[in-house]
Amino acid sequence: MKNRYLLSQFIPAFVFVLGLVACQPPRANDDSAGNETVYGPVEKTYDLPDVSGTVYYVAPDGVASAKGTSLDAPTTIESALSQVVTGDAVIMRGGTYRSGNLTFNQGITIQPYQDEKPVLNGTLEATDWQQDENGLWFTKWERLFPGEPESWWRPERNLEFTPLHRFNNDMVFVDGNILQSVGSKDELDEGTFFVDYDSQEIFIGQDPSGKKMEITAFRKAIFRASGEAHGKENDGKGPVIRGLTVTQYPDTMIHIDGFYPQGHSTDEVHGNDVVGTVFENCTFSKSLRIGVFAIGDSMVMRNCKITDTNTEGLYVVASDDVLLEGNVFQNNNIEKWTGFYPAAVKIFNQSHRVVCQENLIINHPNSNGLWYDVGNVDGIFVNNRVESVGSPKGPFRDDQVWPSSNGFFFEISKGVTVAGNDFVNNNQGMLILNSSDAKVYNNTFVNSRASFGRDERGSDPDHFGWHINTGPGVDERENHEFVNNLMVDTMGLEFPLLYVWQPSEMCERLNESTLQKFDNNVYVKTTKEEDAAITLWSPADNEKCQTKISDPAELNELYGHFEANSKFFNGYNGALFTNENPENLEVNSSFEGHVQASKIPQNIKDAAGWTSEDASFVGAR
């Protein structure tokens, strides 16, 4: 596996290094074959793109009436995007563009001039502040973005934790730092703001004097339309966007539009409005909704960073043959919404063959990580690092697989390969829920539970309407494989390392395991436990339909074809991880657990990029 952001020696420094590494910025590392791999944007000096059309130069101080075809006389970005046609390029000079709602529908290139740093910013500076009779500072502001929750949000469950003002989409920044909204003037302090929508006034709890005050003024940054724009018909070709920073927008920052199916759809029907969108070396940050929303086949996002978003960092819908590679997804759900099912990356209905490889998904205390959410087919999730999604210390319930923060989540979908990933210090490293045909091979789970679950959703009408009907039926949620995985507990967790769940009322109907193949796994606890729970298993022949497994041999007694070649190391203090590279969570080649491994199927090797000569091993490479 192409390891990055990895750890040093195992014990006693192992837990300390886990925390230390999580605080470091993205960087380049060498994999075991000596190939350099990088998370996040790469610093580059860009040559002018080789395009068939016109090259337009734009600058923050460009002149709208200028043609923009000369470097010495740039136009505005608004003017350039109103003119572009397929094959054109927009070259952005460095600086801050306070602009938004930039709309076009042509296959164009947008990139910096050489090594300059263009920034699209969705705010305007607020300079006219006054004090009211109570000494509160306020300013008049007409560009407001009131909002409300979705119809399926349940206030009776969540209003106590997520007040309605959180759903408004206005943002206030003080010297670049975001303030949190409150519901009244009485709640104001130095870290908050209040919007009076009737009077169109924004109040803050601190003196703005001498500070850079910014307030959101543009809903979106870029809207790539699937219909007519500027008198031109959609050409069906996605943009190529490189080296751009987009920040401080109240809603979806980048929106690639297209057909949004409400149920089943075929490859020929969806994803065709905008094909071939590319994002490279971009940074998207500080949005109250979505960083990037995209519909369209053959999209590529490579070496981008999406951070400090709210509902989703990246949201992909009804798109086939997508590649996400080398990206950083960090800190989603910045307003701590409840009842809204956030995810750093959400791959939604009718997305087929979406490949997620070598990404860093990190620091999501209030969000899920990467979520294939309903109606997906044949996903590939390989060689990623998923760290600090929720907390490994809870929550946990033994009667269902939620509430949970899931590093990798595959729900109501068919077919996924999960291989070569490192899951570190997550609440639930992986959850496969109400799905079929998940092949989970050679992953390393450190203080991160892996779970498979199924329930009766789909037998009756569902709260989310058509969603449940896009995946396998109740009796088809099976054929999973869990092989050659390494599961490590360094914290003395009270929860099982592996959780296979179904409700007790389904035990008679579904009396065979959801797993088809389950073997050659290695479980490690660094502190010896007398009554360890490595697996919580369903179905079982008891009233609760559940049994605790303390050793693979126990499960093998119940199911002779499961866990015959798996092993539990209870109180292990040997050389589990190599210490040659202080950033490397590579499993030591001399670790005695490798003898438990089975031959890795060729389709798994192909998906993970491993050679046919690679020997059998447990955990990620």
matplotlib code that plots the C-alpha trace (Angstrom):
import matplotlib.pyplot as plt

x = [0.0, 1.1, 1.4, 1.3, 0.8, 1.9, 3.1, 6.2, 6.9, 4.1, 4.5, 4.9, 5.1, 2.3, -0.6, 1.5, 2.6, -1.0, -1.9, 1.3, 0.9, -2.8, -1.6, 0.8, 0.0, -0.3, 3.0, 4.7, 5.9, 7.5, 5.6, 7.3, 8.2, 9.9, 7.1, 6.4, 2.7, 1.1, -2.1, -3.6, -2.6, 0.8, 2.6, 3.1, 4.1, 1.6, 2.4, -0.3, -2.7, -2.6, -6.2, -7.9, -9.7, -9.1, -7.0, -8.5, -6.5, -8.4, -7.4, -9.0, -8.5, -9.3, -11.4, -14.7, -14.6, -11.2, -11.0, -8.8, -6.7, -3.6, -1.7, -1.1, -4.8, -6.8, -10.6, -12.8, -13.6, -17.3, -16.7, -14.5, -16.9, -19.8, -17.7, -16.1, -16.9, -15.6, -11.9, -11.2, -9.1, -9.4, -6.0, -6.3, -3.8, -3.1, -5.1, -8.6, -11.7, -14.7, -17.2, -19.7, -22.5, -20.1, -22.1, -21.1, -21.9, -18.9, -15.9, -13.2, -10.0, -9.6, -6.1, -3.6, -1.0, 2.3, 2.7, 0.3, -2.4, -5.9, -8.6, -12.4, -13.9, -17.6, -17.5, -17.4, -15.6, -18.0, -16.6, -19.6, -20.3, -22.4, -23.4, -27.0, -28.4, -27.1, -23.6, -23.9, -22.0, -24.1, -24.0, -26.7, -26.4, -28.7, -27.1, -28.6, -29.2, -31.9, -32.5, -34.4, -34.0, -35.0, -38.5, -37.3, -35.4, -37.0, -37.2, -38.7, -35.4, -32.9, -34.1, -32.6, -29.1, -29.5, -31.6, -33.3, -30.9, -28.2, -29.9, -29.4, -26.5, -24.9, -21.3, -19.3, -15.5, -13.2, -9.6, -10.4, -11.9, -15.6, -18.1, -21.0, -24.6, -26.9, -30.6, -30.8, -28.8, -28.8, -26.7, -23.9, -20.3, -17.0, -17.3, -20.8, -23.1, -26.9, -28.9, -32.1, -33.6, -36.5, -34.2, -31.4, -28.9, -26.0, -24.9, -21.6, -20.4, -17.0, -15.6, -14.7, -12.3, -9.0, -10.2, -10.9, -14.6, -16.1, -19.7, -20.9, -22.3, -22.5, -24.3, -22.1, -18.7, -19.1, -22.2, -21.5, -25.0, -26.5, -28.9, -28.6, -26.2, -25.1, -27.1, -25.2, -26.4, -24.7, -21.8, -21.8, -18.1, -16.9, -14.5, -10.9, -10.2, -6.6, -4.8, -7.7, -8.7, -12.4, -13.4, -16.1, -19.3, -22.6, -24.0, -22.6, -19.3, -18.8, -21.9, -21.7, -25.3, -27.0, -29.9, -30.7, -32.6, -35.1, -34.7, -33.2, -31.6, -29.4, -25.9, -27.2, -29.7, -27.8, -24.4, -24.3, -25.1, -21.6, -18.9, -15.2, -15.0, -11.5, -10.4, -6.6, -4.6, -7.6, -8.6, -12.2, -12.8, -15.3, -18.8, -22.0, -23.3, -21.3, -17.8, -18.2, -21.5, -21.0, -23.1, -21.4, -19.6, -15.8, -15.1, -11.7, -10.7, -7.0, -4.8, -7.4, -8.2, -11.7, -11.9, -14.3, -17.6, -20.9, -23.3, -20.8, -17.3, -17.8, -21.2, -21.2, -24.6, -25.6, -22.1, -20.3, -16.6, -15.4, -11.9, -11.0, -7.3, -4.8, -7.2, -7.6, -11.0, -11.0, -13.3, -16.9, -20.0, -18.4, -21.8, -22.3, -25.8, -27.7, -30.2, -28.7, -26.4, -23.3, -20.3, -17.0, -17.6, -21.0, -21.4, -25.1, -27.7, -26.9, -23.2, -21.5, -17.8, -16.6, -13.0, -11.6, -7.9, -5.1, -7.1, -6.7, -9.9, -9.1, -10.3, -14.1, -15.3, -18.9, -19.3, -19.0, -16.0, -16.7, -20.2, -21.6, -25.2, -28.0, -28.2, -24.4, -22.9, -19.4, -17.5, -13.8, -12.2, -8.5, -5.3, -6.9, -6.1, -9.2, -8.4, -10.2, -13.8, -15.8, -14.2, -13.2, -14.5, -18.1, -21.0, -21.8, -25.1, -25.4, -28.9, -28.1, -25.1, -25.9, -25.6, -22.1, -19.5, -18.3, -15.0, -16.2, -19.9, -21.5, -25.3, -28.2, -25.9, -24.4, -20.8, -17.7, -14.1, -12.5, -8.8, -5.4, -6.9, -5.7, -8.5, -7.1, -8.9, -12.4, -15.7, -16.6, -13.9, -16.2, -20.0, -21.6, -25.4, -28.3, -26.0, -24.6, -21.3, -18.8, -15.3, -13.2, -9.6, -6.3, -7.2, -5.7, -8.1, -6.5, -8.9, -11.6, -14.5, -15.6, -19.4, -21.8, -25.5, -28.9, -32.5, -36.1, -36.0, -37.6, -40.4, -42.7, -42.9, -39.8, -39.2, -36.9, -39.2, -37.5, -34.0, -34.4, -35.6, -32.4, -30.4, -30.7, -34.0, -34.2, -33.4, -30.5, -28.2, -25.5, -22.4, -19.9, -16.3, -14.0, -10.5, -6.9, -7.8, -5.7, -7.7, -5.7, -6.9, -4.3, -6.9, -8.5, -11.8, -15.0, -16.6, -16.0, -13.5, -15.9, -19.7, -22.1, -25.6, -29.3, -32.3, -33.6, -37.0, -35.3, -33.5, -36.0, -36.4, -32.6, -31.0, -27.8, -24.9, -24.7, -21.1, -20.2, -16.5, -14.9, -11.4, -7.7, -8.1, -5.8, -7.0, -4.6, -5.0, -1.9, -3.3, -4.3, -8.0, -9.6, -13.0, -12.2, -14.9, -13.3, -16.6, -20.3, -22.1, -25.6, -27.5, -27.2, -29.5, -30.8, -33.5, -31.3, -30.0, -26.6, -23.5, -20.1, -17.0, -13.8, -11.6, -11.9, -12.1, -15.4, -17.0, -15.5, -17.3, -20.6, -19.8, -17.2, -16.4, -15.7, -12.5, -10.7, -7.4, -7.8, -6.0, -6.2, -3.1, -4.2, -1.6, 0.7, 3.9, 5.9, 7.0, 3.7, 4.5, 7.8, 9.7, 12.0, 9.8, 8.3, 5.2, 4.6, 1.8, 3.3, 2.8, 6.1, 7.1, 8.2, 4.9, 3.9, 0.3, 1.2, 1.2, -2.6, -3.1, -4.7, -3.8, -5.2, -7.6, -6.5, -9.4, -8.5, -4.9, -6.0, -8.2, -5.5, -2.7, -0.7, 1.4, 0.6, 3.9, 2.9, 2.9, 0.0, -0.1, -2.5, -3.5, -2.6, 0.7]
y = [0.0, 3.6, 4.6, 8.2, 9.9, 6.7, 5.9, 4.8, 2.1, 0.2, 0.1, 2.0, 5.0, 3.9, 5.8, 9.0, 9.0, 8.5, 11.8, 13.5, 12.5, 13.7, 17.3, 17.4, 19.0, 16.9, 15.9, 13.7, 10.2, 7.3, 4.0, 0.7, 0.8, 4.2, 6.1, 9.6, 10.1, 13.3, 14.3, 17.6, 20.4, 20.4, 23.7, 24.2, 26.7, 26.4, 26.7, 28.2, 25.4, 24.0, 24.8, 25.2, 28.4, 31.8, 32.5, 35.1, 36.8, 38.0, 39.9, 41.2, 44.7, 43.8, 46.1, 44.7, 46.4, 45.0, 42.1, 40.2, 38.5, 40.3, 39.6, 43.4, 44.2, 41.7, 41.7, 40.7, 37.1, 37.9, 39.3, 36.4, 33.7, 35.4, 35.1, 31.7, 28.9, 25.3, 25.1, 28.5, 29.1, 31.6, 32.5, 34.0, 36.4, 36.2, 38.0, 37.9, 38.0, 39.0, 37.6, 34.8, 33.2, 32.8, 30.9, 29.1, 26.0, 25.3, 23.0, 25.4, 25.5, 27.7, 28.0, 30.4, 32.4, 30.6, 30.3, 33.0, 32.4, 33.3, 33.2, 33.3, 34.8, 34.9, 37.8, 41.5, 43.6, 45.3, 48.7, 50.6, 49.6, 51.4, 50.9, 50.6, 52.0, 48.9, 49.3, 46.3, 46.7, 46.3, 46.9, 47.1, 44.2, 43.4, 40.3, 37.8, 34.1, 32.8, 29.0, 26.2, 22.5, 19.8, 18.5, 15.2, 16.8, 16.0, 19.0, 16.9, 15.0, 17.7, 21.2, 21.1, 20.5, 22.3, 25.6, 26.8, 29.8, 27.3, 26.6, 30.2, 30.5, 33.8, 33.9, 36.5, 36.4, 38.4, 38.4, 35.3, 33.4, 32.3, 33.4, 31.1, 32.3, 32.7, 33.2, 36.5, 39.6, 38.4, 35.4, 37.4, 37.1, 37.6, 34.4, 34.9, 37.0, 37.5, 38.4, 40.5, 39.6, 42.0, 45.0, 43.5, 44.1, 42.0, 42.2, 41.1, 40.7, 42.4, 45.7, 45.6, 48.4, 47.6, 44.2, 42.8, 42.2, 40.1, 39.0, 36.6, 38.3, 35.7, 32.4, 30.3, 30.7, 28.8, 27.3, 25.1, 25.0, 22.1, 24.4, 27.6, 30.2, 33.6, 32.7, 29.4, 25.8, 23.4, 21.6, 18.7, 19.0, 19.5, 22.2, 21.7, 23.7, 23.8, 25.6, 27.6, 28.5, 29.0, 30.1, 31.8, 31.0, 30.5, 27.8, 25.2, 26.7, 24.8, 23.4, 21.1, 20.7, 17.7, 15.2, 14.2, 10.8, 10.1, 6.4, 3.8, 5.1, 3.5, 4.6, 5.8, 8.2, 9.9, 11.6, 12.7, 16.5, 17.4, 14.9, 15.0, 17.6, 17.8, 19.4, 19.5, 21.1, 23.2, 24.2, 24.6, 25.9, 27.5, 26.8, 26.5, 23.9, 21.9, 22.5, 20.9, 19.4, 17.5, 15.5, 14.0, 11.0, 10.6, 13.3, 13.5, 15.2, 14.9, 16.4, 18.8, 19.8, 20.4, 21.6, 23.4, 22.6, 21.8, 19.3, 17.8, 18.6, 16.8, 15.6, 13.4, 12.3, 10.0, 10.0, 7.0, 6.3, 8.9, 9.1, 10.7, 10.5, 12.1, 14.5, 15.7, 15.9, 17.5, 19.0, 18.7, 19.7, 22.9, 23.9, 20.5, 19.9, 17.0, 14.9, 15.8, 12.9, 14.9, 13.4, 14.7, 12.9, 11.7, 9.6, 9.4, 7.6, 5.9, 6.5, 3.5, 2.6, 5.4, 4.9, 6.5, 5.8, 7.2, 10.0, 11.3, 11.6, 13.2, 15.1, 14.8, 14.9, 15.6, 14.0, 10.8, 10.3, 8.9, 7.6, 5.7, 6.6, 4.6, 3.2, 2.9, 0.1, -1.4, 1.2, 0.9, 2.3, 1.4, 2.6, 5.5, 6.7, 7.4, 9.0, 10.6, 10.3, 10.6, 9.0, 5.3, 5.6, 5.9, 6.0, 2.3, 0.3, -3.4, -3.3, -1.4, -0.1, 3.6, 6.3, 6.3, 8.4, 6.1, 6.5, 4.5, 4.0, 1.8, 1.9, 0.5, -0.2, -3.2, -4.2, -2.5, -3.4, -2.1, -2.9, -1.6, 1.1, 2.3, 3.2, 4.9, 6.1, 6.3, 5.7, 3.2, 2.6, 0.9, 0.3, -1.9, -1.4, -2.9, -3.7, -6.6, -7.9, -5.9, -7.4, -6.2, -7.4, -6.4, -3.4, -2.2, -1.1, 0.6, 1.5, 1.5, -0.9, -2.6, -3.3, -5.1, -4.5, -5.2, -4.6, -4.6, -1.3, -1.9, -4.1, -1.1, 2.5, 4.4, 7.9, 8.7, 7.6, 6.1, 5.7, 2.2, 0.8, 1.7, -1.1, -4.8, -6.1, -7.3, -10.9, -9.9, -8.1, -10.7, -12.1, -10.0, -11.1, -10.1, -11.5, -10.8, -7.8, -6.7, -5.3, -3.6, -2.2, -0.2, 1.6, -1.2, -0.5, -1.9, -2.4, -5.3, -4.9, -6.4, -6.0, -8.1, -7.0, -7.6, -7.0, -10.0, -9.9, -10.8, -13.8, -16.4, -14.8, -14.3, -17.1, -17.3, -14.9, -11.8, -12.8, -15.3, -15.5, -14.7, -15.9, -15.2, -12.1, -11.2, -9.5, -7.8, -6.3, -4.7, -5.1, -8.6, -8.9, -11.9, -11.6, -9.8, -9.1, -9.2, -9.8, -9.2, -11.6, -12.0, -14.2, -16.4, -19.0, -17.1, -14.6, -11.6, -13.2, -12.1, -13.6, -12.3, -13.9, -13.9, -15.9, -16.8, -20.5, -19.8, -18.5, -21.4, -23.8, -22.1, -21.8, -24.4, -22.5, -19.2, -18.0, -21.4, -19.6, -16.4, -15.6, -13.4, -12.0, -11.0, -8.8, -8.5, -6.5, -7.5, -5.7, -5.1, -2.0, -1.1, 1.8, 2.6, 5.5, 7.6, 8.3, 4.8, 2.5, -0.3, -3.8, -5.3, -8.0, -10.2, -9.9, -13.5, -12.8, -12.8, -16.6, -16.5, -14.7, -16.3, -15.8, -12.4, -12.7, -11.1, -8.8, -7.3, -6.9, -5.2, -2.8, -1.9, -1.8, -4.6, -6.8, -10.4, -11.3, -9.8, -12.4, -13.0, -10.7, -9.3, -5.7, -2.9, -2.7]
z = [0.0, -0.6, 3.0, 4.1, 7.5, 9.2, 12.7, 14.5, 17.0, 18.5, 22.3, 24.5, 22.3, 19.9, 21.5, 21.9, 18.3, 17.1, 18.7, 17.5, 13.9, 13.7, 14.4, 11.5, 8.1, 4.9, 3.4, 0.9, 1.8, 0.1, -0.3, 0.0, -3.7, -3.3, -5.1, -3.7, -2.9, -1.6, 0.2, -0.6, -3.0, -4.7, -5.1, -8.8, -11.4, -14.2, -17.9, -20.0, -20.9, -24.5, -25.5, -28.8, -28.0, -26.5, -23.4, -21.1, -18.4, -15.3, -12.2, -9.0, -10.3, -14.0, -16.1, -17.2, -20.6, -21.4, -23.8, -21.4, -24.2, -23.1, -19.9, -19.5, -19.8, -17.8, -17.6, -14.7, -14.0, -14.4, -17.9, -19.0, -17.8, -19.7, -22.9, -22.8, -25.1, -25.3, -25.5, -23.9, -20.8, -18.0, -16.4, -13.0, -11.6, -7.9, -5.2, -3.7, -6.0, -3.9, -6.3, -6.7, -8.6, -11.5, -14.1, -17.3, -19.3, -21.5, -21.3, -20.2, -18.1, -15.1, -13.5, -12.0, -13.8, -13.1, -9.3, -8.3, -5.7, -6.8, -4.1, -4.7, -1.5, -0.9, 1.6, 1.4, 4.1, 6.6, 7.6, 8.7, 12.4, 14.9, 18.5, 19.7, 22.9, 24.8, 23.5, 21.0, 17.7, 14.6, 10.8, 8.2, 5.7, 2.8, 1.4, 3.8, 3.3, 5.6, 5.5, 7.1, 7.7, 5.2, 5.5, 7.0, 9.8, 13.1, 15.5, 18.3, 18.5, 17.6, 18.3, 21.8, 20.2, 16.9, 17.2, 14.0, 13.5, 12.7, 9.4, 8.2, 5.8, 6.9, 8.1, 9.9, 10.1, 12.4, 11.1, 9.2, 12.1, 11.9, 14.5, 15.5, 15.3, 18.2, 18.5, 20.2, 21.2, 24.8, 23.9, 22.2, 23.3, 21.6, 19.5, 18.2, 16.1, 15.7, 12.6, 12.8, 9.5, 9.8, 10.2, 8.1, 10.8, 12.0, 15.7, 17.1, 20.7, 20.3, 19.3, 15.5, 15.7, 14.0, 12.9, 9.5, 9.4, 6.6, 6.0, 3.3, 0.3, -2.5, -2.2, -4.5, -6.0, -9.3, -10.9, -13.9, -15.4, -17.3, -19.1, -21.1, -19.8, -21.4, -24.5, -25.1, -24.9, -22.6, -24.4, -22.0, -21.2, -17.6, -16.6, -15.6, -12.5, -11.1, -8.3, -7.1, -3.5, -2.8, 0.7, 2.9, 0.9, 2.7, 0.6, -1.9, -3.1, -6.4, -8.1, -11.1, -12.2, -13.8, -13.7, -10.1, -10.2, -7.4, -7.5, -9.9, -13.0, -15.7, -16.7, -20.0, -18.3, -15.5, -15.4, -19.0, -18.7, -17.7, -18.3, -17.5, -14.7, -13.2, -9.9, -9.2, -6.4, -5.2, -1.7, -0.6, 2.9, 5.2, 3.9, 5.9, 3.5, 0.8, -0.4, -3.9, -5.2, -8.5, -10.9, -13.9, -15.3, -15.4, -12.8, -11.2, -8.0, -7.3, -4.6, -3.3, 0.2, 1.6, 5.1, 7.5, 5.8, 7.3, 5.7, 3.2, 2.1, -1.3, -2.5, -5.6, -7.0, -9.9, -11.4, -12.9, -13.2, -10.7, -9.3, -5.9, -5.3, -3.0, -1.4, 2.2, 3.7, 7.1, 9.8, 8.4, 10.4, 11.8, 13.4, 15.0, 13.4, 14.8, 12.9, 9.5, 8.7, 7.7, 5.8, 4.7, 1.4, 0.4, -2.7, -3.4, -5.3, -8.7, -8.6, -10.2, -10.1, -7.9, -6.9, -3.7, -3.3, -1.3, 0.4, 3.9, 5.9, 9.2, 12.2, 12.0, 15.6, 14.6, 11.2, 9.2, 6.9, 3.5, 2.9, -0.1, 0.7, -1.0, -4.6, -5.3, -7.3, -7.4, -5.3, -4.6, -1.4, -1.2, 0.4, 2.2, 5.7, 7.9, 11.3, 14.2, 12.9, 16.1, 19.2, 19.7, 23.2, 22.2, 21.7, 21.4, 21.7, 21.5, 20.1, 16.9, 15.0, 15.5, 16.7, 15.4, 13.5, 10.6, 9.0, 5.9, 5.5, 2.8, 3.0, 1.0, -1.9, -3.9, -4.3, -2.8, -2.4, 0.8, 0.9, 2.1, 4.3, 7.7, 10.2, 13.2, 16.3, 14.9, 16.6, 14.0, 11.4, 8.9, 8.7, 6.0, 6.5, 4.6, 1.6, -0.3, -1.7, 0.4, 0.0, 2.9, 2.7, 4.3, 6.2, 9.5, 12.2, 15.2, 18.0, 15.2, 15.2, 12.0, 11.7, 9.5, 10.0, 8.5, 9.6, 8.3, 6.4, 3.1, 4.4, 5.0, 3.8, 4.8, 6.3, 3.4, 0.7, -2.3, -0.7, 0.7, -2.6, -4.4, -2.7, -2.0, -0.5, 3.1, 2.2, -0.1, 2.4, 2.4, 0.6, 2.5, 2.9, 5.8, 5.3, 6.2, 8.4, 11.4, 14.3, 17.1, 20.5, 22.4, 24.6, 26.4, 24.7, 26.3, 22.8, 20.4, 17.6, 15.2, 15.4, 13.2, 14.0, 13.2, 15.4, 17.4, 15.8, 12.4, 13.7, 12.5, 9.1, 8.6, 10.4, 8.2, 8.5, 6.4, 5.9, 3.1, 3.9, 7.3, 8.0, 8.3, 10.5, 13.4, 16.6, 18.9, 22.4, 23.9, 27.4, 28.4, 29.2, 31.0, 29.3, 26.1, 23.6, 20.2, 18.3, 19.0, 16.7, 15.2, 14.5, 17.5, 19.0, 22.0, 22.8, 22.0, 18.8, 19.8, 21.4, 22.6, 21.1, 23.0, 20.6, 16.9, 18.0, 19.7, 16.5, 14.6, 16.9, 16.0, 12.3, 11.2, 7.9, 9.7, 11.5, 11.3, 10.4, 12.5, 15.7, 18.8, 20.5, 24.0, 25.8, 22.8, 23.2, 20.2, 17.1, 15.4, 13.4, 11.9, 13.4, 10.4, 9.4, 12.2, 10.1, 9.1, 10.3, 8.2, 9.7, 10.5, 8.1, 11.0, 12.8, 13.6, 12.7, 9.0, 9.0, 9.4, 6.1, 3.1, -0.6, -1.7, -4.6, -7.9, -8.1, -4.7, -5.8, -9.0, -7.1, -4.5, -7.1, -5.6, -7.8, -8.5, -6.8, -3.5, -0.7, 1.6, 4.7, 7.2, 7.5, 5.1, 3.4]

ax = plt.figure().add_subplot(projection="3d")
ax.plot(x, y, z, "-o")
ax.set_aspect("equal")
plt.show()
